[in-house]
Amino acid sequence: MRLPKPKRTKDKALLKELRLGYCELCGRSADDIGVHHIITRNSGGPDARCNCLALCIACHNTAHAGNVTKEQLWAIVARREGVTPEEAESEARELTRRAHSG
């Protein structure tokens, strides 16, 4: 059974805020910075600071190819937000759960 796709608010202000001008994985300054969702949008991952980070196109492709662990990504978000990786992941998963439960 497939879960219904949650209603999403695409928080453009948050996404703009997270385009930091540098890659949070490799540190390179670049014009091609995009926002990566650790819990993917297709899986109902929230547009929330706990679930998103700024990646250059090379690192974004590397992450999507599975060559960067989710643990590495949660650690980056946790450092930025001043929480533990477990807290960042837990918050993102709770927001995802709420979106699916209606």
N, CA, C and O atoms as a printed pandas DataFrame, in Angstrom:
     atom_number atom_name residue_name chain_id  residue_number  x_coord  y_coord  z_coord
0              1         N          MET        A               1    0.841   -1.185    0.000
1              2        CA          MET        A               1    0.000    0.000    0.000
2              3         C          MET        A               1    0.885    1.246    0.000
3              4         O          MET        A               1    1.822    1.349    0.792
4              5         N          ARG        A               2    0.591    2.166   -0.869
5              6        CA          ARG        A               2    1.367    3.409   -0.946
6              7         C          ARG        A               2    0.738    4.449   -0.050
7              8         O          ARG        A               2   -0.484    4.579    0.023
8              9         N          LEU        A               3    1.585    5.179    0.624
9             10        CA          LEU        A               3    1.099    6.294    1.436
10            11         C          LEU        A               3    0.704    7.433    0.518
11            12         O          LEU        A               3    1.340    7.645   -0.514
12            13         N          PRO        A               4   -0.338    8.171    0.880
13            14        CA          PRO        A               4   -0.679    9.331    0.057
14            15         C          PRO        A               4    0.430   10.363    0.142
15            16         O          PRO        A               4    1.055   10.545    1.187
16            17         N          LYS        A               5    0.658   11.022   -0.957
17            18        CA          LYS        A               5    1.677   12.061   -0.973
18            19         C          LYS        A               5    1.207   13.215   -0.097
19            20         O          LYS        A               5    0.094   13.711   -0.269
20            21         N          PRO        A               6    2.050   13.649    0.845
21            22        CA          PRO        A               6    1.614   14.709    1.747
22            23         C          PRO        A               6    1.497   16.049    1.033
23            24         O          PRO        A               6    2.173   16.309    0.037
24            25         N          LYS        A               7    0.626   16.885    1.566
25            26        CA          LYS        A               7    0.561   18.252    1.060
26            27         C          LYS        A               7    1.844   18.941    1.486
27            28         O          LYS        A               7    2.275   18.823    2.633
28            29         N          ARG        A               8    2.450   19.662    0.554
29            30        CA          ARG        A               8    3.734   20.292    0.845
30            31         C          ARG        A               8    3.629   21.794    0.703
31            32         O          ARG        A               8    3.015   22.321   -0.224
32            33         N          THR        A               9    4.241   22.449    1.639
33            34        CA          THR        A               9    4.430   23.880    1.505
34            35         C          THR        A               9    5.862   24.063    1.059
35            36         O          THR        A               9    6.792   23.716    1.788
36            37         N          LYS        A              10    6.046   24.591   -0.100
37            38        CA          LYS        A              10    7.401   24.833   -0.581
38            39         C          LYS        A              10    7.826   26.192   -0.051
39            40         O          LYS        A              10    7.442   27.236   -0.577
40            41         N          ASP        A              11    8.614   26.150    0.985
41            42        CA          ASP        A              11    9.033   27.368    1.681
42            43         C          ASP        A              11   10.173   28.016    0.908
43            44         O          ASP        A              11   11.346   27.751    1.172
44            45         N          LYS        A              12    9.821   28.858   -0.038
45            46        CA          LYS        A              12   10.825   29.483   -0.902
46            47         C          LYS        A              12   11.791   30.360   -0.114
47            48         O          LYS        A              12   12.967   30.456   -0.465
48            49         N          ALA        A              13   11.306   30.999    0.947
49            50        CA          ALA        A              13   12.187   31.835    1.767
50            51         C          ALA        A              13   13.242   30.970    2.450
51            52         O          ALA        A              13   14.415   31.341    2.492
52            53         N          LEU        A              14   12.838   29.830    2.980
53            54        CA          LEU        A              14   13.793   28.930    3.627
54            55         C          LEU        A              14   14.790   28.396    2.609
55            56         O          LEU        A              14   15.992   28.363    2.870
56            57         N          LEU        A              15   14.296   27.980    1.456
57            58        CA          LEU        A              15   15.195   27.447    0.447
58            59         C          LEU        A              15   16.199   28.502   -0.012
59            60         O          LEU        A              15   17.370   28.196   -0.239
60            61         N          LYS        A              16   15.737   29.738   -0.146
61            62        CA          LYS        A              16   16.647   30.830   -0.509
62            63         C          LYS        A              16   17.667   31.062    0.602
63            64         O          LYS        A              16   18.849   31.270    0.327
64            65         N          GLU        A              17   17.216   31.027    1.847
65            66        CA          GLU        A              17   18.106   31.218    3.003
66            67         C          GLU        A              17   19.196   30.151    3.042
67            68         O          GLU        A              17   20.331   30.438    3.424
68            69         N          LEU        A              18   18.863   28.931    2.652
69            70        CA          LEU        A              18   19.826   27.835    2.711
70            71         C          LEU        A              18   20.789   27.815    1.533
71            72         O          LEU        A              18   21.757   27.055    1.554
72            73         N          ARG        A              19   20.557   28.608    0.529
73            74        CA          ARG        A              19   21.527   28.711   -0.564
74            75         C          ARG        A              19   22.628   29.650   -0.080
75            76         O          ARG        A              19   22.599   30.853   -0.338
76            77         N          LEU        A              20   23.578   29.084    0.613
77            78        CA          LEU        A              20   24.562   29.842    1.375
78            79         C          LEU        A              20   25.663   30.474    0.533
79            80         O          LEU        A              20   26.378   31.350    1.020
80            81         N          GLY        A              21   25.814   30.055   -0.700
81            82        CA          GLY        A              21   26.910   30.567   -1.519
82            83         C          GLY        A              21   28.145   29.687   -1.427
83            84         O          GLY        A              21   29.146   29.941   -2.097
84            85         N          TYR        A              22   28.074   28.648   -0.594
85            86        CA          TYR        A              22   29.156   27.672   -0.519
86            87         C          TYR        A              22   28.539   26.313   -0.228
87            88         O          TYR        A              22   27.435   26.214    0.308
88            89         N          CYS        A              23   29.267   25.278   -0.589
89            90        CA          CYS        A              23   28.807   23.914   -0.384
90            91         C          CYS        A              23   29.101   23.496    1.049
91            92         O          CYS        A              23   30.230   23.622    1.523
92            93         N          GLU        A              24   28.083   23.002    1.730
93            94        CA          GLU        A              24   28.268   22.567    3.115
94            95         C          GLU        A              24   29.015   21.240    3.209
95            96         O          GLU        A              24   29.418   20.844    4.302
96            97         N          LEU        A              25   29.207   20.549    2.099
97            98        CA          LEU        A              25   29.952   19.289    2.126
98            99         C          LEU        A              25   31.428   19.513    1.816
99           100         O          LEU        A              25   32.293   19.097    2.587
100          101         N          CYS        A              26   31.721   20.165    0.697
101          102        CA          CYS        A              26   33.125   20.338    0.299
102          103         C          CYS        A              26   33.683   21.718    0.644
103          104         O          CYS        A              26   34.899   21.914    0.634
104          105         N          GLY        A              27   32.805   22.674    0.950
105          106        CA          GLY        A              27   33.250   24.016    1.332
106          107         C          GLY        A              27   33.519   24.953    0.174
107          108         O          GLY        A              27   33.848   26.120    0.387
108          109         N          ARG        A              28   33.386   24.463   -1.047
109          110        CA          ARG        A              28   33.692   25.271   -2.230
110          111         C          ARG        A              28   32.649   26.361   -2.416
111          112         O          ARG        A              28   31.449   26.110   -2.302
112          113         N          SER        A              29   33.108   27.564   -2.700
113          114        CA          SER        A              29   32.197   28.647   -3.079
114          115         C          SER        A              29   31.815   28.425   -4.529
115          116         O          SER        A              29   32.662   28.136   -5.373
116          117         N          ALA        A              30   30.535   28.565   -4.805
117          118        CA          ALA        A              30   30.096   28.289   -6.175
118          119         C          ALA        A              30   28.770   28.973   -6.443
119          120         O          ALA        A              30   28.011   29.294   -5.528
120          121         N          ASP        A              31   28.514   29.185   -7.719
121          122        CA          ASP        A              31   27.233   29.741   -8.148
122          123         C          ASP        A              31   26.180   28.654   -8.327
123          124         O          ASP        A              31   24.988   28.944   -8.439
124          125         N          ASP        A              32   26.630   27.401   -8.353
125          126        CA          ASP        A              32   25.714   26.299   -8.652
126          127         C          ASP        A              32   25.202   25.596   -7.384
127          128         O          ASP        A              32   24.940   24.393   -7.405
128          129         N          ILE        A              33   25.065   26.337   -6.297
129          130        CA          ILE        A              33   24.600   25.762   -5.037
130          131         C          ILE        A              33   23.103   25.509   -5.111
131          132         O          ILE        A              33   22.325   26.369   -5.526
132          133         N          GLY        A              34   22.724   24.323   -4.705
133          134        CA          GLY        A              34   21.313   23.960   -4.641
134          135         C          GLY        A              34   21.003   23.401   -3.267
135          136         O          GLY        A              34   21.907   23.105   -2.485
136          137         N          VAL        A              35   19.738   23.262   -2.983
137          138        CA          VAL        A              35   19.319   22.724   -1.694
138          139         C          VAL        A              35   19.025   21.239   -1.856
139          140         O          VAL        A              35   18.248   20.833   -2.720
140          141         N          HIS        A              36   19.659   20.440   -1.012
141          142        CA          HIS        A              36   19.480   18.988   -1.015
142          143         C          HIS        A              36   18.638   18.591    0.189
143          144         O          HIS        A              36   18.903   19.025    1.310
144          145         N          HIS        A              37   17.621   17.765   -0.046
145          146        CA          HIS        A              37   16.779   17.234    1.022
146          147         C          HIS        A              37   17.321   15.862    1.411
147          148         O          HIS        A              37   17.453   14.987    0.555
148          149         N          ILE        A              38   17.634   15.663    2.683
149          150        CA          ILE        A              38   18.155   14.364    3.126
150          151         C          ILE        A              38   17.045   13.319    3.017
151          152         O          ILE        A              38   17.237   12.275    2.394
152          153         N          ILE        A              39   15.891   13.594    3.617
153          154        CA          ILE        A              39   14.705   12.780    3.348
154          155         C          ILE        A              39   14.101   13.416    2.107
155          156         O          ILE        A              39   13.642   14.558    2.154
156          157         N          THR        A              40   14.097   12.705    1.025
157          158        CA          THR        A              40   13.727   13.295   -0.260
158          159         C          THR        A              40   12.311   13.858   -0.262
159          160         O          THR        A              40   11.449   13.422    0.502
160          161         N          ARG        A              41   12.097   14.806   -1.111
161          162        CA          ARG        A              41   10.765   15.401   -1.246
162          163         C          ARG        A              41    9.770   14.353   -1.710
163          164         O          ARG        A              41    8.614   14.374   -1.287
164          165         N          ASN        A              42   10.196   13.433   -2.572
165          166        CA          ASN        A              42    9.301   12.367   -3.032
166          167         C          ASN        A              42    8.885   11.436   -1.899
167          168         O          ASN        A              42    7.840   10.790   -1.972
168          169         N          SER        A              43    9.700   11.369   -0.861
169          170        CA          SER        A              43    9.373   10.554    0.310
170          171         C          SER        A              43    8.656   11.381    1.373
171          172         O          SER        A              43    8.429   10.904    2.485
172          173         N          GLY        A              44    8.303   12.616    1.035
173          174        CA          GLY        A              44    7.602   13.479    1.976
174          175         C          GLY        A              44    8.515   14.272    2.876
175          176         O          GLY        A              44    8.064   14.860    3.859
176          177         N          GLY        A              45    9.804   14.297    2.551
177          178        CA          GLY        A              45   10.763   15.043    3.361
178          179         C          GLY        A              45   10.410   16.521    3.399
179          180         O          GLY        A              45   10.063   17.105    2.372
180          181         N          PRO        A              46   10.496   17.129    4.579
181          182        CA          PRO        A              46   10.057   18.508    4.731
182          183         C          PRO        A              46   11.062   19.528    4.201
183          184         O          PRO        A              46   12.267   19.284    4.145
184          185         N          ASP        A              47   10.515   20.680    3.813
185          186        CA          ASP        A              47   11.347   21.858    3.556
186          187         C          ASP        A              47   11.600   22.457    4.930
187          188         O          ASP        A              47   10.879   23.352    5.370
188          189         N          ALA        A              48   12.620   21.961    5.597
189          190        CA          ALA        A              48   12.940   22.414    6.952
190          191         C          ALA        A              48   14.451   22.402    7.114
191          192         O          ALA        A              48   15.146   21.586    6.510
192          193         N          ARG        A              49   14.942   23.305    7.925
193          194        CA          ARG        A              49   16.395   23.410    8.121
194          195         C          ARG        A              49   17.000   22.088    8.579
195          196         O          ARG        A              49   18.143   21.780    8.243
196          197         N          CYS        A              50   16.239   21.304    9.345
197          198        CA          CYS        A              50   16.749   20.031    9.853
198          199         C          CYS        A              50   16.893   18.980    8.761
199          200         O          CYS        A              50   17.542   17.957    8.983
200          201         N          ASN        A              51   16.308   19.202    7.592
201          202        CA          ASN        A              51   16.317   18.215    6.523
202          203         C          ASN        A              51   17.040   18.688    5.260
203          204         O          ASN        A              51   17.165   17.925    4.302
204          205         N          CYS        A              52   17.510   19.914    5.244
205          206        CA          CYS        A              52   18.074   20.486    4.015
206          207         C          CYS        A              52   19.483   21.005    4.239
207          208         O          CYS        A              52   19.831   21.454    5.332
208          209         N          LEU        A              53   20.288   20.936    3.188
209          210        CA          LEU        A              53   21.606   21.553    3.233
210          211         C          LEU        A              53   21.991   22.018    1.842
211          212         O          LEU        A              53   21.458   21.543    0.839
212          213         N          ALA        A              54   22.917   22.945    1.799
213          214        CA          ALA        A              54   23.378   23.543    0.551
214          215         C          ALA        A              54   24.527   22.726   -0.016
215          216         O          ALA        A              54   25.538   22.507    0.651
216          217         N          LEU        A              55   24.361   22.273   -1.264
217          218        CA          LEU        A              55   25.407   21.489   -1.918
218          219         C          LEU        A              55   25.670   22.031   -3.313
219          220         O          LEU        A              55   24.753   22.450   -4.019
220          221         N          CYS        A              56   26.950   22.013   -3.697
221          222        CA          CYS        A              56   27.297   22.349   -5.075
222          223         C          CYS        A              56   26.802   21.209   -5.960
223          224         O          CYS        A              56   26.467   20.135   -5.460
224          225         N          ILE        A              57   26.756   21.433   -7.246
225          226        CA          ILE        A              57   26.205   20.436   -8.163
226          227         C          ILE        A              57   26.987   19.120   -8.098
227          228         O          ILE        A              57   26.394   18.045   -8.181
228          229         N          ALA        A              58   28.295   19.197   -7.951
229          230        CA          ALA        A              58   29.099   17.964   -7.893
230          231         C          ALA        A              58   28.760   17.155   -6.641
231          232         O          ALA        A              58   28.563   15.942   -6.719
232          233         N          CYS        A              59   28.691   17.823   -5.491
233          234        CA          CYS        A              59   28.362   17.126   -4.248
234          235         C          CYS        A              59   26.909   16.674   -4.237
235          236         O          CYS        A              59   26.588   15.617   -3.692
236          237         N          HIS        A              60   26.025   17.473   -4.842
237          238        CA          HIS        A              60   24.616   17.092   -4.928
238          239         C          HIS        A              60   24.484   15.797   -5.727
239          240         O          HIS        A              60   23.765   14.885   -5.318
240          241         N          ASN        A              61   25.172   15.716   -6.859
241          242        CA          ASN        A              61   25.150   14.497   -7.670
242          243         C          ASN        A              61   25.756   13.324   -6.906
243          244         O          ASN        A              61   25.250   12.205   -6.979
244          245         N          THR        A              62   26.839   13.579   -6.175
245          246        CA          THR        A              62   27.478   12.535   -5.368
246          247         C          THR        A              62   26.523   12.018   -4.299
247          248         O          THR        A              62   26.444   10.813   -4.060
248          249         N          ALA        A              63   25.796   12.935   -3.653
249          250        CA          ALA        A              63   24.834   12.542   -2.621
250          251         C          ALA        A              63   23.712   11.706   -3.223
251          252         O          ALA        A              63   23.326   10.685   -2.654
252          253         N          HIS        A              64   23.183   12.133   -4.376
253          254        CA          HIS        A              64   22.102   11.387   -5.017
254          255         C          HIS        A              64   22.570   10.029   -5.529
255          256         O          HIS        A              64   21.768    9.103   -5.650
256          257         N          ALA        A              65   23.839    9.903   -5.826
257          258        CA          ALA        A              65   24.387    8.624   -6.279
258          259         C          ALA        A              65   24.614    7.666   -5.109
259          260         O          ALA        A              65   24.955    6.501   -5.313
260          261         N          GLY        A              66   24.426    8.159   -3.889
261          262        CA          GLY        A              66   24.600    7.314   -2.707
262          263         C          GLY        A              66   26.022    7.232   -2.206
263          264         O          GLY        A              66   26.351    6.360   -1.402
264          265         N          ASN        A              67   26.876    8.138   -2.675
265          266        CA          ASN        A              67   28.281    8.114   -2.284
266          267         C          ASN        A              67   28.594    8.994   -1.078
267          268         O          ASN        A              67   29.755    9.150   -0.701
268          269         N          VAL        A              68   27.571    9.558   -0.487
269          270        CA          VAL        A              68   27.685   10.295    0.780
270          271         C          VAL        A              68   26.629    9.675    1.688
271          272         O          VAL        A              68   25.468    9.557    1.295
272          273         N          THR        A              69   27.014    9.284    2.878
273          274        CA          THR        A              69   26.048    8.633    3.758
274          275         C          THR        A              69   25.083    9.646    4.357
275          276         O          THR        A              69   25.404   10.826    4.506
276          277         N          LYS        A              70   23.902    9.162    4.693
277          278        CA          LYS        A              70   22.935   10.026    5.374
278          279         C          LYS        A              70   23.511   10.490    6.702
279          280         O          LYS        A              70   23.237   11.609    7.134
280          281         N          GLU        A              71   24.303    9.649    7.355
281          282        CA          GLU        A              71   24.927   10.037    8.623
282          283         C          GLU        A              71   25.832   11.248    8.433
283          284         O          GLU        A              71   25.860   12.140    9.281
284          285         N          GLN        A              72   26.572   11.284    7.325
285          286        CA          GLN        A              72   27.422   12.438    7.032
286          287         C          GLN        A              72   26.571   13.688    6.838
287          288         O          GLN        A              72   26.918   14.765    7.322
288          289         N          LEU        A              73   25.459   13.540    6.128
289          290        CA          LEU        A              73   24.593   14.684    5.863
290          291         C          LEU        A              73   23.930   15.176    7.149
291          292         O          LEU        A              73   23.858   16.382    7.382
292          293         N          TRP        A              74   23.438   14.241    7.998
293          294        CA          TRP        A              74   22.829   14.655    9.270
294          295         C          TRP        A              74   23.866   15.373   10.135
295          296         O          TRP        A              74   23.528   16.327   10.836
296          297         N          ALA        A              75   25.124   14.926   10.093
297          298        CA          ALA        A              75   26.182   15.563   10.892
298          299         C          ALA        A              75   26.418   17.002   10.440
299          300         O          ALA        A              75   26.645   17.880   11.273
300          301         N          ILE        A              76   26.367   17.251    9.142
301          302        CA          ILE        A              76   26.549   18.607    8.621
302          303         C          ILE        A              76   25.413   19.509    9.100
303          304         O          ILE        A              76   25.653   20.614    9.587
304          305         N          VAL        A              77   24.188   19.037    8.962
305          306        CA          VAL        A              77   23.026   19.814    9.412
306          307         C          VAL        A              77   23.115   20.056   10.917
307          308         O          VAL        A              77   22.851   21.162   11.388
308          309         N          ALA        A              78   23.480   19.039   11.655
309          310        CA          ALA        A              78   23.564   19.156   13.114
310          311         C          ALA        A              78   24.574   20.221   13.530
311          312         O          ALA        A              78   24.300   21.025   14.421
312          313         N          ARG        A              79   25.739   20.230   12.887
313          314        CA          ARG        A              79   26.758   21.255   13.194
314          315         C          ARG        A              79   26.205   22.644   12.940
315          316         O          ARG        A              79   26.358   23.547   13.763
316          317         N          ARG        A              80   25.558   22.810   11.791
317          318        CA          ARG        A              80   25.007   24.115   11.427
318          319         C          ARG        A              80   23.929   24.564   12.408
319          320         O          ARG        A              80   23.858   25.742   12.760
320          321         N          GLU        A              81   23.098   23.637   12.844
321          322        CA          GLU        A              81   21.957   23.967   13.698
322          323         C          GLU        A              81   22.265   23.902   15.188
323          324         O          GLU        A              81   21.432   24.296   16.005
324          325         N          GLY        A              82   23.439   23.415   15.555
325          326        CA          GLY        A              82   23.809   23.342   16.972
326          327         C          GLY        A              82   23.072   22.256   17.737
327          328         O          GLY        A              82   22.750   22.420   18.914
328          329         N          VAL        A              83   22.806   21.142   17.058
329          330        CA          VAL        A              83   22.142   20.005   17.689
330          331         C          VAL        A              83   22.949   18.747   17.372
331          332         O          VAL        A              83   23.947   18.812   16.654
332          333         N          THR        A              84   22.523   17.617   17.901
333          334        CA          THR        A              84   23.185   16.363   17.553
334          335         C          THR        A              84   22.618   15.862   16.225
335          336         O          THR        A              84   21.516   16.251   15.838
336          337         N          PRO        A              85   23.358   15.005   15.529
337          338        CA          PRO        A              85   22.819   14.422   14.298
338          339         C          PRO        A              85   21.508   13.670   14.553
339          340         O          PRO        A              85   20.597   13.699   13.725
340          341         N          GLU        A              86   21.421   13.006   15.690
341          342        CA          GLU        A              86   20.202   12.268   16.023
342          343         C          GLU        A              86   19.016   13.209   16.203
343          344         O          GLU        A              86   17.900   12.886   15.799
344          345         N          GLU        A              87   19.250   14.359   16.802
345          346        CA          GLU        A              87   18.170   15.341   16.980
346          347         C          GLU        A              87   17.712   15.910   15.641
347          348         O          GLU        A              87   16.513   16.081   15.419
348          349         N          ALA        A              88   18.650   16.202   14.754
349          350        CA          ALA        A              88   18.285   16.722   13.433
350          351         C          ALA        A              88   17.463   15.690   12.669
351          352         O          ALA        A              88   16.428   16.021   12.091
352          353         N          GLU        A              89   17.916   14.454   12.665
353          354        CA          GLU        A              89   17.191   13.404   11.954
354          355         C          GLU        A              89   15.817   13.167   12.578
355          356         O          GLU        A              89   14.824   13.026   11.865
356          357         N          SER        A              90   15.766   13.125   13.891
357          358        CA          SER        A              90   14.500   12.889   14.588
358          359         C          SER        A              90   13.476   13.973   14.260
359          360         O          SER        A              90   12.308   13.677   14.010
360          361         N          GLU        A              91   13.919   15.225   14.261
361          362        CA          GLU        A              91   13.003   16.326   13.934
362          363         C          GLU        A              91   12.493   16.208   12.497
363          364         O          GLU        A              91   11.303   16.387   12.239
364          365         N          ALA        A              92   13.396   15.906   11.567
365          366        CA          ALA        A              92   12.987   15.770   10.166
366          367         C          ALA        A              92   12.018   14.604    9.991
367          368         O          ALA        A              92   11.043   14.716    9.247
368          369         N          ARG        A              93   12.273   13.502   10.659
369          370        CA          ARG        A              93   11.378   12.344   10.547
370          371         C          ARG        A              93   10.019   12.633   11.168
371          372         O          ARG        A              93    8.995   12.182   10.654
372          373         N          GLU        A              94    9.996   13.382   12.268
373          374        CA          GLU        A              94    8.719   13.747   12.893
374          375         C          GLU        A              94    7.910   14.669   11.974
375          376         O          GLU        A              94    6.698   14.501   11.838
376          377         N          LEU        A              95    8.570   15.632   11.350
377          378        CA          LEU        A              95    7.880   16.515   10.411
378          379         C          LEU        A              95    7.345   15.719    9.213
379          380         O          LEU        A              95    6.257   16.002    8.711
380          381         N          THR        A              96    8.103   14.738    8.767
381          382        CA          THR        A              96    7.656   13.896    7.661
382          383         C          THR        A              96    6.442   13.077    8.095
383          384         O          THR        A              96    5.467   12.963    7.352
384          385         N          ARG        A              97    6.505   12.512    9.291
385          386        CA          ARG        A              97    5.390   11.705    9.810
386          387         C          ARG        A              97    4.117   12.543    9.915
387          388         O          ARG        A              97    3.037   12.103    9.519
388          389         N          ARG        A              98    4.256   13.756   10.453
389          390        CA          ARG        A              98    3.091   14.646   10.573
390          391         C          ARG        A              98    2.485   14.977    9.217
391          392         O          ARG        A              98    1.264   15.035    9.070
392          393         N          ALA        A              99    3.344   15.191    8.234
393          394        CA          ALA        A              99    2.845   15.521    6.896
394          395         C          ALA        A              99    2.036   14.366    6.320
395          396         O          ALA        A              99    1.057   14.586    5.607
396          397         N          HIS        A             100    2.441   13.139    6.627
397          398        CA          HIS        A             100    1.739   11.973    6.105
398          399         C          HIS        A             100    0.473   11.654    6.875
399          400         O          HIS        A             100   -0.439   11.020    6.345
400          401         N          SER        A             101    0.414   12.097    8.141
401          402        CA          SER        A             101   -0.760   11.740    8.950
402          403         C          SER        A             101   -1.881   12.770    8.814
403          404         O          SER        A             101   -2.978   12.570    9.336
404          405         N          GLY        A             102   -1.608   13.855    8.122
405          406        CA          GLY        A             102   -2.660   14.745    7.774
406          407         C          GLY        A             102   -2.827   15.968    8.555
407          408         O          GLY        A             102   -3.728   16.759    8.278
